[in-house]
Amino acid sequence: MSESNKDGPEEARSVLQEQTTALGLAMFGLLVRRCTELLKDTPTAPPPAEDAEEGDEGEAEGMVRVSSFPGDLRELLPSVKVWSDWMLGHPEQWNPPPCSLPLPASCCPDVWRCLADLCNALACVCHGEAPLYKADGDEDLRLLQLEEDRLLAGFVPLLAAPQEPCYIDAHANTAIAADCKRVTVLKYFLEALCGQEEPLLAFKGGKYVSVATLPPPGLGTETGSHRGKQADNQDNDVIVEAESSQSQSEGDGEPEGEGSGSEDDIRELRARRHALAHELARQQKRRDKIQAVLQTCRQLELEIRPLFLVPDTNGFIDHLAGLKKLMSCGLFILVVPLIVITELDGLAKGQDNRGGTGGAGGAGGSHARGVQERAKAAVSFLERGFEAREPCLRALTSRGNQLESIAFRSEDTSGQQGNNDDLILSCCLHYCKDKAKDFMPTNRDEPVRLHREVVLLTDDRNLRVKALTRNVPVRDIPAFLSWAKVG
């Protein structure tokens, strides 16, 4: 969306955005409708023995167990969950609801009615079949990562979606636990629709129903035509201009309102004017609320004085010469996570265990040999450096323990949560000592200032996103070399 004028930070959707959003919601509605049909066709299961002993038979008797979901439903749930993540992260893109497309109801259903039906169907689903935990307070728990979250990690439209770590029992069925997590997320999303400033769903008469206010018939065409003429200046003035133009149309039409057709036109114009005025007031209220929130948020400033540089595995493979220059200049200390050394050892032996560093294409053999040779060179460089006890070279475990030698460099990561990227990031966080008394300003209007002596050196997009969310400075090696004027 484009930025609007200074007096109005929020903008109206263009014709293209309106139609794109309507098409996307129509596709989402088809997915939701099919999931609801599959849920209704799924037979209920008798309650577990432990529930029956507790006297909950009446409550659990009509519940659908996640383990009994049909295969088609298991295939569709990840897509519906991703859609809900996007909608939770970007409510301004679809609220207020766009005008519906001029398509048959069979291929363009009312998405809000479909969501209400899904909400009623999910109310009969028992999602506690695999217990989910928010905190890792037990060694018997392991992190649950949904496949769709892993595949779309770093995808910009989903960065604003709420993401909370979820843990399950070490011996729990991963597939069932993943579906339980998806059902939990969808229930939260549907509850959020009920809690909007102007609710889209409501609980009435013992069930959930759609209460979404759809634009009046014909409004989308008229305002869309007007917006199309102003495509280069998409801002909230379009609503004011549309209102004034509709008022003028109404004034011009009143003298001709002798027949029933003219009276209908006048009523339609008045309805459109009322809808536009209501939309303008709603957007003004939203702008005021956003402004109030922004005034209560503190700004964050990072003061970076690089001393410790933490490269990832790809840095040694692709930029070994640059890392040698950084170490030899004597201005920085090269901190090598032990997991990076382990990965380099594996690559030197011909095991491509780097996460997400594929791309060999048709030249797989030559690419693998090239990576293996560069890994051997990197391992040789590190071994020589530690044997010579280079003062600007350190090895660090994921728990923050510093090693004087890498002769024994195997690390037990069985109790660690996350993947290798998380272990590399944990080494960076070892040098981030944030104490509230040190960085919280005394004046409420002053920004929060954090001091950093560590910089993560990586080209990996997912690792960069994770680092930025934890306030860890990150640069790629060529950019850092240019900044430091080394070499």
Residue pairs with C-beta under 8 A, 6 or more apart in sequence:
1 11
1 13
1 17
1 92
1 234
2 11
2 234
2 235
3 9
3 11
4 10
4 11
4 234
4 235
4 236
5 235
5 236
5 237
8 235
8 236
8 237
8 283
8 287
9 287
9 290
9 291
10 92
10 236
10 283
10 286
10 287
10 290
11 234
11 235
11 236
12 227
12 234
12 235
12 236
12 238
12 239
12 283
13 21
13 98
13 227
14 227
14 228
14 231
14 234
15 224
15 225
15 227
15 228
15 231
17 93
18 98
18 99
18 220
18 224
18 227
19 98
19 101
19 224
21 93
21 94
21 98
22 98
22 99
22 100
22 101
23 101
25 94
25 97
25 98
25 111
26 100
26 101
26 103
26 107
26 108
26 109
26 111
28 80
28 83
28 111
29 108
29 109
29 110
29 111
29 114
29 115
30 107
30 109
31 76
31 79
31 80
31 83
32 80
32 111
32 114
32 115
32 117
32 118
33 109
33 114
33 117
34 72
34 76
35 73
35 76
35 77
35 80
35 118
35 121
36 114
36 117
36 118
36 121
38 69
38 70
38 72
38 73
38 76
39 64
39 73
39 118
39 121
39 122
39 124
39 125
40 121
41 70
42 64
42 68
42 69
42 70
42 73
43 64
43 68
44 61
44 62
44 63
44 64
44 65
44 124
45 63
45 64
45 65
45 68
46 52
46 61
47 56
47 57
47 60
47 61
47 63
48 60
51 57
51 60
60 126
62 124
63 124
63 125
63 126
64 124
64 125
64 126
65 126
65 129
66 125
66 126
66 127
66 129
66 130
66 176
66 179
66 180
66 183
67 129
67 173
67 176
69 77
69 179
74 175
74 179
77 179
77 182
77 183
77 186
78 146
78 147
78 148
78 182
79 148
80 182
80 186
81 146
81 148
81 182
81 185
81 186
82 148
82 152
82 158
84 185
84 186
84 189
85 158
85 161
85 162
85 185
86 157
86 158
86 161
87 93
87 94
87 189
88 161
88 162
88 189
88 192
89 157
89 158
89 159
89 160
89 161
89 162
90 157
90 160
91 196
95 196
95 198
95 200
96 198
96 213
96 215
96 279
96 282
97 112
97 200
97 212
97 213
97 214
97 215
98 215
98 220
99 214
99 215
99 219
99 220
99 221
99 224
100 108
100 110
100 214
100 220
101 108
110 210
112 193
112 200
112 201
112 210
112 212
113 210
115 190
115 193
115 200
115 201
115 210
116 201
116 207
116 208
116 209
116 210
118 186
118 190
119 187
119 190
119 201
119 208
120 207
120 208
122 183
122 186
122 187
122 190
123 208
125 183
127 180
127 183
127 184
127 187
128 180
129 176
129 180
130 168
130 169
130 172
130 173
130 176
130 177
130 180
131 168
131 169
131 172
132 144
132 166
132 167
132 168
132 177
132 180
132 181
132 184
133 141
133 166
133 167
133 168
134 164
134 165
134 166
134 167
135 167
136 143
136 165
136 167
136 417
139 415
140 169
140 170
141 167
141 168
141 169
141 170
142 167
142 168
142 169
142 170
142 417
143 165
143 166
143 167
143 417
143 418
144 166
144 167
144 168
144 174
144 177
144 178
144 181
146 178
146 181
146 182
147 178
149 163
152 158
153 462
153 465
154 461
154 462
154 465
159 465
165 417
166 181
167 417
168 174
168 177
190 201
190 208
193 199
193 200
193 201
194 200
194 201
194 202
194 203
194 208
197 285
197 286
198 213
198 282
199 211
200 210
200 211
200 212
201 208
201 209
201 210
201 211
201 212
202 208
202 209
202 211
203 209
215 275
216 268
216 271
216 272
216 275
218 268
218 272
219 272
219 275
222 242
222 272
223 238
223 242
223 276
226 238
226 241
226 242
226 245
227 234
227 238
230 238
230 241
236 280
236 283
239 276
239 279
239 280
239 283
240 280
242 276
243 273
243 276
243 277
243 280
246 269
246 272
246 273
246 276
247 273
249 269
250 266
250 269
250 270
250 273
253 262
253 265
253 266
253 269
254 266
256 262
257 263
257 265
257 266
298 447
298 448
299 447
299 448
300 447
300 448
300 450
300 471
301 447
301 448
301 449
301 450
302 449
302 450
302 452
302 471
302 473
303 449
303 450
303 451
303 452
304 452
304 453
304 455
304 473
305 451
305 452
305 453
306 332
306 453
306 454
306 455
306 473
306 480
306 484
307 332
307 333
307 453
307 454
308 332
308 333
308 335
308 431
308 453
308 454
308 455
309 326
309 332
309 333
309 334
309 335
309 454
309 455
309 457
309 480
310 335
310 336
310 337
310 424
310 427
310 428
310 454
310 455
310 456
310 457
311 319
311 323
311 334
311 336
311 340
311 457
311 458
311 477
312 337
312 340
312 421
312 424
312 456
312 457
312 458
312 460
312 463
313 340
313 343
313 344
313 347
313 354
313 357
313 420
314 354
314 357
314 458
314 459
314 460
315 323
315 457
315 458
315 459
315 477
316 323
316 340
316 344
316 374
316 375
316 378
317 344
317 347
317 354
317 357
317 371
317 374
317 375
317 378
318 374
318 459
318 477
319 477
319 478
320 374
320 377
320 378
320 381
322 477
322 478
322 481
322 487
323 334
323 457
323 477
324 381
325 481
325 486
325 487
326 332
326 334
326 477
326 480
326 481
326 484
326 486
327 334
327 385
327 390
327 392
327 393
328 392
329 484
329 486
330 392
331 484
331 486
332 392
332 484
333 391
333 392
333 393
333 394
334 392
334 393
334 394
335 394
335 395
335 396
335 427
335 431
335 454
336 382
336 393
336 394
336 395
336 396
337 395
337 396
337 397
337 398
337 423
337 424
337 427
338 395
338 396
338 397
338 398
338 403
338 406
338 409
338 411
339 398
339 411
339 413
339 420
339 423
339 424
340 424
341 379
341 382
341 395
341 406
341 409
342 409
342 410
342 411
343 353
343 354
343 420
344 375
344 378
344 379
344 382
345 375
345 379
345 409
346 353
347 353
347 354
347 371
347 372
347 375
348 372
348 375
348 376
348 378
348 379
349 372
350 368
350 372
352 358
352 368
352 371
355 419
355 420
355 421
356 460
356 462
359 367
360 367
360 368
361 367
382 393
382 406
383 406
385 393
386 393
386 395
386 404
386 405
386 406
389 404
394 402
394 403
395 402
395 403
395 406
395 409
396 402
396 403
396 427
396 430
397 403
397 411
397 427
398 411
398 413
398 416
398 423
398 426
398 427
399 426
400 426
400 427
400 430
403 409
413 423
416 422
416 423
416 426
421 460
421 462
421 463
421 466
422 466
424 456
424 458
424 463
425 456
425 463
425 466
425 467
425 470
425 472
428 454
428 456
428 467
428 470
428 472
429 470
429 472
431 452
431 453
431 454
432 450
432 452
432 454
432 470
432 471
432 472
434 450
434 471
439 448
439 449
439 450
439 451
440 448
441 447
441 448
441 449
450 471
452 471
452 472
452 473
454 472
454 473
455 473
455 474
455 475
455 480
456 463
456 464
456 467
456 472
456 473
456 474
456 475
457 474
457 475
457 476
457 477
457 480
458 464
458 467
458 474
458 476
459 476
459 477
463 474
464 474
467 473
467 474
468 474
475 483
481 487
